Amino acid sequence: MTRSPSKTWPSLVLVGRERLIAVLPEIERVEHPVTDLLADIIGLSECRFAAALMPHAVDATVTITPALPDDPAAAGFHDLIKTSITDPARTTTLVAHLPVGQRIEDAGFLSFVIKLLGAGAQQEEIMAMARIVSEAVTTLANNVQVLAAKHLRAVLDRDLPAVSEGWKMLTPTSVWLLATHLAGDPQRPEIIKRRLQAFRLFAALPHVLTEQSITTAIDNGAPLIPVLAKRLDLTEAQVRSLHGAVAPDPASYRIATTFLDAVRELRAHSVPLHEWPGGGRPNQSQAWTSTPWLGTSNRQLLRPDQADPTDRETQDAINGFRDDILRPIAASRAGQSPFRKSHQVGYFLANLEFPPPLLASEERRDYLTAVRQVLIGTRGLKSFREAVAIWHRKAATVAAVRHEAQTDRPGWPPICGPWQSRDGAHAIFPLITAADLVEEGNALAHCVGGYYEPCRRGNTQILSLRRDGAHTATIELLLSGNKDLSVQVGQFKTRRNGRPDALAHDALKEFLGAINGGEHPIDRKSLVAYRRTMRNVWDGAWSSNPSLDHARSVFPLYLPLLPRGTPETFDAWYAASGLDPVIDRAFAAVAGGGSAHRSDAF
């Protein structure tokens, strides 16, 4: 129905009522306030709306044509429409929401329908009435949504013209930039200018900027660097290094990316400022974008710029040192600690990770420093990587063999028997002992010692692909499932972790087809039972209760990983390590027995 601005509000409401009566005559015999409400909604769907900006505010001045009467019901609708149009310009609301349906329900629509049925109305008539109302509600909501989008655009073009291109909705950061709470305040344009300037300089700290104390300083025009330095417990030079660490673009003003975690970890690892991304200088966004200090989900035992968190060999070496050497030491100290009965200390011993409140503590900083000194020393990055490679080729697999020799039931069940390709050129053999892994790793010059634990647990199977009897490639199969067994291919590598050739890939495809089709059966029942057993009882070298004797037995295997000049025996190395007081202070902090420095800055 075409809107007619020449019509009056009473005439629109009358037409709406007549449309309802035309399909549902019983409405005239049923006195109910919902009738007037539905007629008003139909009338509103025929009105025209306009929104104008209010000075120094994001609110809209809404004009409805024809004008509504000066009564509570009409005023309620006007306020509802104004709120729906304004909300997307002052909150993170994605779409203007006009809760007309809720208003109909609250007015007693259900009792209205019951009365209509009691008056003899037919279901088809009630459905026809509902369709008319639904069409009116949809039209009204669409009109409001269109106007809300235009109003948001007008607000952004006026208040944030340089940064809001393409914005469809606000985020918490953009709501803060708009200072939406200062409606009507003549100082609001100046406040927006100051907030924009602060964000351009320190877009790396969006959540800090929006804190009340920092916002107040920004709005008052106070020097920002000293305020941020005090809030973050940083030096002013460290704060300046975050100046321009993010190059703001229209997206960054909406989607906040914080560097707080990276800064916390830089400080925890005692990284000198000149080794921060970009040399610790301002306006180094490219260096910050590519730094490994960003995007690391797990807290690292060593600096991520020195020990790549994405490199499997490096992480195997670090985790092995932690579990085989550091955890036995910590467990031994815990037995002598006044905090030995603390549950928090027990959790700490499981992985030697500090809880969130202590991530920026001096105790964690001292602990990481001590670990770095004994594990890396004064070596450079290249030297440490070479040590990792040597350790991986020898120590990891030898450690697996050593453990298995002490196990009552060595090895693990094979996923299947040996397999032969149709052309007879290729064969696949499941590897079921640590010795098998050693042989495979030596033959192809890549490390498979790190697979020992997942194989022993029943989470992985390693298979050897051979061509004409020669070692050709290593296949990793990942196992999952408690009642049934699911098998997925993991890594598939040839010599020195290279990519296998096409013939090897064809052989793997043929093998997978054979096991999936049942031609070469998998021993699912045995593997499921084994996995269930090993889930409840784990006898690996990475025991839940490592001892100093265990550390002594494996320490020689870690010598290739440690700095040159490291004592050759565990006891001599341990005595010189200085780890005991560091671990004791960590226990005290973790147990809540007092921290020299519990930083709330991060």
N, C-alpha and C positions, 0 to 999 in steps of 0.2 A: 504494500500500500504506500503511495507516494506521500511524503511528509508535506504538510501545508502550513507554513508559518503564519498564514493569515488566520488560521483557526485559533480559537481561544482554548484555554485549558479545560473549561467545563465542557466544551463541545467535543474535545478529544476523549475525555472520560466517558461522556454519554455514548459516543460511538463504540467505545470499548465495552461498555455494559451491554449495549444492544447486540453486539457480536456474540457475547456470551449467552444472552437470553435466546438468541436465534437458534443456537445448537442445544441449549439446555434450559427449556422454559421453566423447569422447577426452581430455578434460581430466584424467581420473583416470589415464590411462596416460602422460601427459606431465608430468614433474616440472620445474616452472619457477617461479621466484619471482613472476612476474607473476600466477599464480593466486591466491596469498595477497593480493597487492596489490588485485586486482579485487574479491575478496571483502570486503576491508576497506572499499573505496570504497562498495560496495553497503550494507554495514553502517552506514557513516557517514551515508548518505543517509536512513537510518531513525532517526537520533539527533535529539535536541533540543539546541539551543544557547541559551545565555544569555550576555549580556555586561554587565559592571558597570564603572562608572568607577573608576579608580585615583586616590587623592588626589594633587593637584598634578601630574597627568600627563594625557596624552591617550590613553595606552595602555588597552587593555581587559583586564579579567580575564574569561576565557572559561571557562564551565562546559559540559561535554558530558555529556548523560544518554542512556543509561547511561554510567558512568565507563569510560574507556579503561584498558587494562592498563598497568602500569609497565614498558614496554619501548621500545627505540629507535624502532621503527616507529610505534607509537602516539604517542610524544612528538613525532615528526616531523610527524605529521598535526595534532596539537594546535597546534604552533608555526605551521604553515602557515595554519591557520584563524584563529588569533589575529592573525597579521600581516595577513591579508586583511581582517579586520574593522577593524583599527586604522589601516591605511594611509590611507584617505580622511580620517581625522581628524588626520593629521600631515604629509601630502604633498598635492600637487595632483592626485592620482589621482581620476579622475572616477567610476569604477566599481570596486568591490572585485574584484580579480582573484585567482582561486583556480587556480593552475597545476597542476591535477590531470592534465590531458592531457599536459603536459610530463613529469610524474613517471612516468606510464605508459610514455611513449616511452623515457625514460631507463632504465627498468627492463628494457628489452629486448623490447618488445611485438612487434617485427617478427620476432625470432628465435623468439618464442613461437608466432606464427602459422605460421611455417615448420615448426616441430616438429609442430604440430597437423595440418597438411596431410600431413606425412610419416607421421603415425599414422593417416591415412585419413579425417580430418575433411572434410566437404563444405563448399563455399563458403557454402551457405545456412545451415548450422549456425554457421559463424563469424560470418556477418552477424547471426544471431539473438543470439549472445553480445554482439556489438558494440552492438546496440540496447539490451540490458539495461544494459550499462555506461554507454552514452551517456545513458540516462534517469536513471541514478543520479548521474552527474556533473552533469547539468543541475539536478536537484533540489538537490544539495548546493550548487552555485554560487548558485542562487537564494536558498536559505536564508541563505547567508553574505552576499549582497548586501543582503537585507532587514535583517539584523542590523547590517551596516556602516552603512547609512543611519540606523538608529535610534541607533547609537552616536555618529555624527557629530553628530546633532541634540542628543544629551545633552551632548556636550562643549561645543557652542556655547551651549546654554541655560545651562550652568554658568559658562563662562569669558567669553563675549561676548554676554550676553543682550540688550544694548541695540542692537546693530548687526547681528545675524546673521539677522534675519528673512528667510525665503525662500531662504537659502543652500542649495544642493544639493551644492556642492563647495568646496574651498579653492583659493585663488590664492596666488602667492608673497607678496603683501601680507598676506593673512589668516593664512598659515603663520607669518609674522614676528610678527604681532600675538599669536598664540597661544603664542609662545615654546616651540614644541614640543620643542626640544632640552633643556629644563630639566625633564625628566621626574623627578618625585619631589622636586623642590626646593621646600621650604616657601616660598621667596621668589617662586616663580613667579606667584602671584596679584598680588603687588605689581608685578612686572615687567610683567605684562599691563596693569595699570592705568596705569603710566607710559607704555607704548607707545601705548595708546589715547589718552591725553591728548596726547602728541606728535603723533599722527596727526590728531587733531581740530584742532590748531592749525596744522599744516603739511602738510595733505593734498596741497598743491600740489607737494610735494617727496618723493614716496613712495620713489623709488629712492635718494635721498640718506639718508633716515631709516634705510633697511635696511643701509647700509654699516656695516662692523664698528665703525669708530671712532665713528661717530655713535650707533649702537646701544648701544655701551658707555657713552657719555655719558648717554644716555636711561636706561638700566638703573640707572646709578649715581645718578640724580637730579641730575645737573649742570645748571646753567643752559644752556638749549638755544640761545638766540639768539647768544651769543658763539661757540659751537662751530660753528654753521651759517655765521656770518659768516666765520670763518676758513677753513672748508672751501670755501665758494663764492667767496671773495675779494670779498665784498660788505661794505658798511657795515652796522652793526646796524640803522640806519633802513631800509635796503633790505630786509633780512631781515624786519623787522616788517611791511613792506607785503605780504609773502606770508602773514602770519598771518591765517587765515580767508579766504584767497583762493579756497578751495574750501569750499563748505558740505557737510560730509560727510553722506551718507545711506547706507543699507545697501549700495547698489551701489558707492559710492566706496570703501568699506572692502575691497572685493574687487577692483575693476578700477582700477588705478592710472592717474591722469592727471597727467603731469608738466608743470610750467610752466618747466622748466629752459631749454628752447630759447627761450622767450619772454624770460626774464630775460637770457639771453646776448645776444639781439638788442637788447634795450633798452639794455644797456650798450655794445654795439658801435656803436650809433647815438648814443651819448652823450646819451641822453634824461634830462633832470633828473628827480629823484624826484617832484616835484610834477606831472609830466606822465605818470607811470606810471598804469596803470589804477586808477581810484578815487582819483586824486590822490596816490597813494603812501601811502594810509592803510590801517591794518589793517581786516579784516572787510569787504572790498569784493568779495564773491564775484560779485555781479551784474555789476559793472563788468568783472571779469576774464572772466566767461563771454562777454560780448559784444565783447571787445576784438579788433581785427584782428591783434594780436601773437600770438594763439593760432591754430593751425590753418593757418599759412602754410608750405607744404612747401618752397618755394624761398627761399633767402636773398635779401633785397631790397636793391637799391642805395640806395633811399630809405626812410625810415620808412613802414611800412605804414599808420600812422594819418594820414599826410600824402599818400601816393601809393597809392591803393587797389589791392592786388594782383589784385583780381578785375575791375577796370575795364580793358577792352581798350584804349581810347584812351590812358589814362595809361601803361599798360605799353608800348604802341607807342612813345610819346614817349621813355620812359626807355631802352628797348632801342635805339631809333634813336640817341639821344645816346651811349650806350655804344659802339655799333658804329661810328658815323660819326665820332665825335670822340675818345672816350677810348681806343679800341683803336689808332687810328693813333699817338696820343701814346705809348702804352705800347710799341708796336712800335718806334717810333723810339728810345725810351730803352733798349729791350732791345739794340738794335744797338750801344750804347755801354757796356753793362753788363759787368762782369767775370763775370757769371753768364749771359751770353747763350747759352752752350752747354748750359745746364741743361735737362733734359727737363721738370722741374717748372715752370720759367719758361715753356717752350713751352706746357704745358697751361694755365697761368694766362692767357697771352695769348689763348687760344681764346675765353674768356668772361669774363675778369677776375673769376673767383670764387676765393676763398681755399680751400685744402684744409681738411678738418675739424680737424686739429690747430691751425690758426691762426684759427679762427672767433672766438675770444675774445681774440685777440692785439691788442697796441697798434698794430701795423702796419695791421691791418684797420680798427681804430677810427679811426686817422688818415686812412686812405684814404676811408672813408665820410664823415668830416667834411669833407674837402676837396671831394668830389663834391657834397655837400649845399650847400656854400657857393657853388660855381660854378653849380649848376643851380637852386637855390631861393633862395639868399641869405636875406634877412630877410623874404621874402614870407610871407603867411599862406596857409592851405589854399585859400580861395576864389580868391585871386589866381592861384595856381599852376594850379588847375583851368581857369580862364579862359584862361591861356596855353596849356595843353594843347589846348583846343578850337580856338584860333586856329591853332596849329601843325598840327593834324590837318586842318583845312579847306584849308590852303594848302601847307605845306612838304612833307608826305609825298608828295602826288601830284606836285608839281613836281619833287621829288627823283627820283621814278620816271621822269619824262619826261627829266630831265637825263641819267640813266644810260642810258636807252634810245637817246638821240641818239648816245651814244658806243659803242654796240654794233653789231657788224658785221651781225648778223641780229636785228633788233628783234622784239619780240612773241613769240607762242607760237601753236601750231596750235589752231583752234577744235574744240570737242568735236563740233560738228555744224553744219549750215547753218542759216540763219534759219528760224524756224518760224511758221506762221500757224494760229490757232485755227479750228475749223470754222465758227463764226459770223462770222469775219473781223474781230472787234472787237479781238482781242489778237494780239500778235506777240512773239516772243522772239528776241533777237539775242545771240550770244556776243560778249563783249568781248575783243579779242585784242591790244591794245596799251595802253601806259601812257596814251596820249592818250584812248583809249576810257574808261579808268577815271576820268580827270579829268572828262570830259564827264558821266559817270554821277553822280559825286559832286557836281558843281556843280548838276546838274538836280534832284537829290533832297535836297540839303543834308545829306548824310552822307558820311563819309570812306570811300573805298575804296582810298586810296593804300597802306594797310597790306597790301592783297591783292597788291601787285605782285610781291613776292618769291615767295610760294607759287604764283602764276600762272606766273611765269617758270620756276620749277622743274618745273612740271607737276603739282603737287599739288592745285591748285584751278582751277576755271573760274568766272568771274563772267559772268552773263548779265543782260541788261536786258529786263524785261517792260514792254511798252508797250501802251497802250490808245488806240485811234484815233490812233496816231502819237505820243502824249505819253508821256514817261517815267512809269512807274507804280510799279515795284518792282524791287529788285535781288535776284537769286538767286545763292546760293553753292552750288556743287557740289563735293564733296570726292572726289578721285580716289585710288585705291589699287590695288595689285596689280602684280606684276612681269611675269608672263606673260600674264595677262588683265587686263581693266580693270573695277574695281568703282566704282560711282558712288553717292554718297549725298548727300542734300540737307543742306546746312548751315544758314546763316542765310537768312531770307527777310524783307526789310525794305522798307518804303515810305519816304516823305519823313520826314526827321529821325529815322530808325531806328524809325518807327512800325510798327504791325501792319497788313499789307495787308488789304483788305476781302474779302468772300466771293467776289466775282467774280474777283479776282486769284488766290485760292486755287483756285478751279475751273479757271482757265486753267493754273495750275501742274500740277494733277492731270492735266489733259488732255495737257499736254506730256510729263509723265513716262510716262504710258501709251503715248504715241506712240513714245518712244525705247526703252522697255522691250519693246514689242511689235514693234519693227522697222519700224513704219510711217514713222518719222523716224529714219534710221540714225545711229549714232555712229561716228566714224572711230577705232575702237579701235586698229587697227594703227598708225596714225601717232602716236597719243597714247602708246602703250606704248613705241614707239621713241624718242620725244622724251623721255619720262620717264627712260628708261635713259641717254640721252646726258647729260641735265642732272644725273643723280645722280652721274656721274663727273666732269663738268666744270661748275663754277658760275662764271658771269661777272657775278654781281649786284653791286649797290652795296655789299652786305655781304660783301666779298671776304675770303678767308682771309688775305690779306696787305695790309691797308689801309695807305695811306701818308699822310704829312702833306699831300701835295698833294690827296689826296682830302678830308681834313678841311678844308683851305682852301676847296675848291670848294663844299662843302655848308654851311659854317659860316653864311653869310648866311641859309640856310633855317631855321636853328635860332635865329636872333635872337628871333623871337616867343616862343620857349619860355623864354629866359633872362631873368634879372632886369633891370629897367629900369636903364639906365646901363652895361650891358655894352659894352665896346669893340666897334666895328663890324667890325673885321677879326680874323681868326683869330690872326694873329701877336701883335697887341696883347693880345688876350684871353689867349692862352696864356702870354705873358710875365708877366702879372699873376696867373695862376691859382695859382701855388705848387704845381702838381701834380708837378713833376719830383722833388723830394726825397722826396715821399710814395711815388711809384711806385718809386724806387730802393730805398727801405727795404723795400717789399713784395717786390721781386725777391730781396733778400738773405734775407728770412725764408722765402720760398717755396722758394728753392734750398737752404735749410738752412745759410745762411751766418751765422746768428745772429739771434735775435729779442729785442727789448728786453723782451718780456713774452709768453711762451708759457704761457697759463693752462691748467692741467689741471683747473680747477674745473668745467668743463662738458664 
